[in-house]
Each structure stands twice: as structure tokens, then as C-alpha cells.
């Protein structure tokens, strides 16, 4: 894989160093004056201090596939520490576009669906006192609730449900989300209970005293 060079404020030398260094040395990557924010679970990355308006670098050669794989110039980024490093500076602008943004530079990247995938579910309690925790593919743990709501979208042709959870806010009305994997969705369904939302009978889950619908309850065929 080509080294990600001059990307999101990381100079060629720094990017090469990042690929050679162990995860614990990622703190030392300061090319272009950045040390990216550390998402929970991504070791060795600390927070930047914004000092000026970032320079717009246009489109960057990154693609995040629907399965959460990050590509640079068409090649997968194999090192998880590098994926965590870039994920830590992922933003979403008021138009819904995804950016890699550091204190010095920013550029747009392509995302097929949601940039993250929720790959594991854990929970504590039951009923209204239940708290559901999702772990993403970059080891960020999210507690579903008012600050991290769960929603379910449906394919217009197949009506197949696809759940998403908010990871963090964007710079406008569009949040940064994780797509909930199929296996985790089935675990949520197993925890679901009947409820009413917007006047409709639904199956849903409780988390942090909030109820999240997974889908309508079908009416019996007479």
C-alpha cells in the first residue's frame, strides 16, 4: 500500500513514520503540526489544539466502504492504528459531506454508507433501566440513548431494515453514524419488547430510559 502522504495535515515523512511505528508511538506523529484526537479504544493518540482555520485541500484519495474498510488510493489500510488515527479527525460538514480535518488542513473523502460499523453489543439492566452499549470497528464504545440515538432505515425496494446509531455530532444537521451490523441487529431484536411510537405498535428496545423502535408490529392477516 502506498503511504498516505500529505493527507489531512500529515506530511509524507510523518505518514511514513506512522506506518512504521507501533501504535504506542502514534503520539509522535506531528507532521504539519497535528496530533489527532484519540477515540476511545484507539491507544496512543492525543487531542489537537485548534489554532487556525484549516486550509481546504479538496478531495482526498480515501474511501470508506460499507463494511467499514478504509481504502487509500484503492488499497486497504491494514494497520488498525492508522485507521483509528484517521477516524479520530473525521468530521461531517453542514452539507453532509465527510471530511478529514486537522487544525491545519481538511479535505473531503468518500463514504459508501456510514463511516463506522457497530460490531458488538453489551447491556446492563432491563426494561427502562436497561443500558445498551455498542462497540464500533475502531473500538469506540457508545451507550445508546438521547445523546446517541438509534434509528432504523428501510430500503425503498426491498424494505430491508438497516439500523444506525449516532457516534458523534456533525458540524450541521447531519451526524456521524455507525451502521449496526446484521448480527448485532438480531441481538437487539432478541431484546426488543412491544411499545407504541407515534401512534403505531412497534417492537423496540430501551436504553437510558429512552425507547427506540426497531420496526412496526405487523397486523395479523384476517
N, C-alpha and C positions, 0 to 999 in steps of 0.2 A: 504494500500500500504506500502511495506517496505520502510524505509527511504533510499534514495540514499547515501550509505556510501562509504567513501574513493574514491569518484568519482571525476576525473578531479581536484585533488588537494584540494577537500573539505573533511575535516575529518568527521568521524562519528558524533562527537559532534556538529560540525558546520552544517552538513546537517540536523540533528535533529532540531537544533535551527532554521534553515531556514524554516522548515515546520511548526514550532510553531509560528514564528514571523510574524507580519503584514508586508505588502510589504514595509512600510516605514522603517522597521528595517533591511532590507536586507543588508544595508551598513555595519552592524556589523559582517557579516559573513566573518571571516578571517581565518578559519581553513586551515592549510597548507600554510598560507601566501598569500591568494588571496583575492582580491575584484574585481569581474569581471566587464568587460566593460558594460556600460548601453546602450542598443539600444534605439533609440528614442521611447518614449511611454511606456517604462518599468521603473516605478518610483523606486528610492531608490537604484540604483546600480551605482557605480562609476568605473573609469578606473583603471586597474592594471598597475604597472610598471614592465616591464620585466627586470629581473636581472641575469638570467642564462638560460642555455639550459634545457628545461623541460625533466623530466625522462619519458621514454616510458613505459606506463602501459599495452600495448597490447590492446586486445578487451575489451570494456566496455559494460555492460548489458543494453544498450539503443537501442531503435528502434523508428524512426520517421516514422509514417505511411503516406501514400499518402495524407490523408486528413489533415495532419499537427499535428495529435495527437502524443504526446511524451509518450513512454512507458519505464518504468524502471522495469526490471525483469518481463516483461509481463503485468504489471499493469499500467494503465494510470496515468500520473502525473496530478492531478486535480487542483493544485494551479497554476494560471497563473503566479504569481510572480516567482515561481520556474522554469517554462518553459522559462520565459524571462531571468532568471539568467543563465541557461544552454545555451540558444540560443546566449547569449552575448559572449560566449567563443567558439562558433562553428567555426571551420576552415575547409579548404579543401586543402589537400596536392597536390604535383605535379602529383601524380598518379590518382587523382580524388577521393580518399578516404576521408570520413568525419571524423573529429576529434573533441573532446572536449579538448581544450588546454589552460592551465593556465601558469603563469610564472614558476611553479614548476613541473607540470605533464601534460601528454597528453595521450589520448587513442582513439582508433578507435570506431566508432559507426555505426550502420546500418541505412540506409535511403532508404525507398522504392522508392521514386521518387525525388522530390525536398524537401528540409527541411522546406520550408515555403510555405504558400498559400496566394495569393493576394485576399482579400475578399471584398474590396470596392474600387470604382472608383470615383474620383472627377476631375474636369477640369476647366480651365480658358482660355478665349480667343477662337479663332477659326483660322482655316487654319494653315499657317506656324507659326503663333504666339501662337498657342494653346500649353498648358502645361497640360499633363495628370499625375495625382497623384494616386498612388495605396497604399492602406493600407494593411499591412500583418496581419496574425493572431497573431503576437506578437506586434501589434500596431506600427510597423515601417512604416513610410511614405516615398515612393520612387517617385521621379519625373522621368518618362520615358524620356530617352534622350541618348546622346552619352555615358554618364557615366553609365547609367542603361538601356541598350538596351533591346528591346522586340523582341523575336523570336517565331516562331510557328513551332512545330514539328508535324509530322503526323505518326499515327500508320501504321506499314507496312502492316497489314492485312486489317484493316477497313478504312484506310486513314483518320480517325477522327483527327481533329486538336487539339493540346494541346499547348497553349501559355505559355511562361516562360519569366520572367524578371530578370535581374541581380540585386541582392541585394547588393553584395559586391564582391570584387575580392578574388580569392583563392591564395594559395601560389605558383601556377603554372598557366598552361593554362586553368584550369577548374574553373569557377566562382561558387559562391554560389548563387543559384537562388530561386525564388518563382514561384510556378505554379499558373497561373491565373485561378481562379475559373470559372466554366461554366457561372454563371450569369454575372460576370464581363466581360467575353469574349463577351457575347451577347451585353453588353453595348458598348464595343469597336467597334463591328461590326456596331452598330447603328450610330456611329460617323465616320465610315470609308468613304473614298472617292476614286475614281479611280486614279490610277497612273501607272507609269512604273518603274519596277525594274529589272535590269539585262536583259533588252530587252523584258520583259514579262509584259502583262497587269495584274495589281493586284488591289485588294482593300486594303487600308491601312489607318493608322492614322498618323497625325502629332503630334509631341511633341518636344518642344525646338528646332524648326527648322530642325528636323530630321524626315524622313518618314520611317515608319515601316510597312512592308507588313503583312497582315493577311491571304492572300491566293490569288491564281490566279483567274482571272475572266474567267469563263467557256465560251468556244466558242459556239455560237448558233448551234444547230443541223440543218443541211440543209436537 
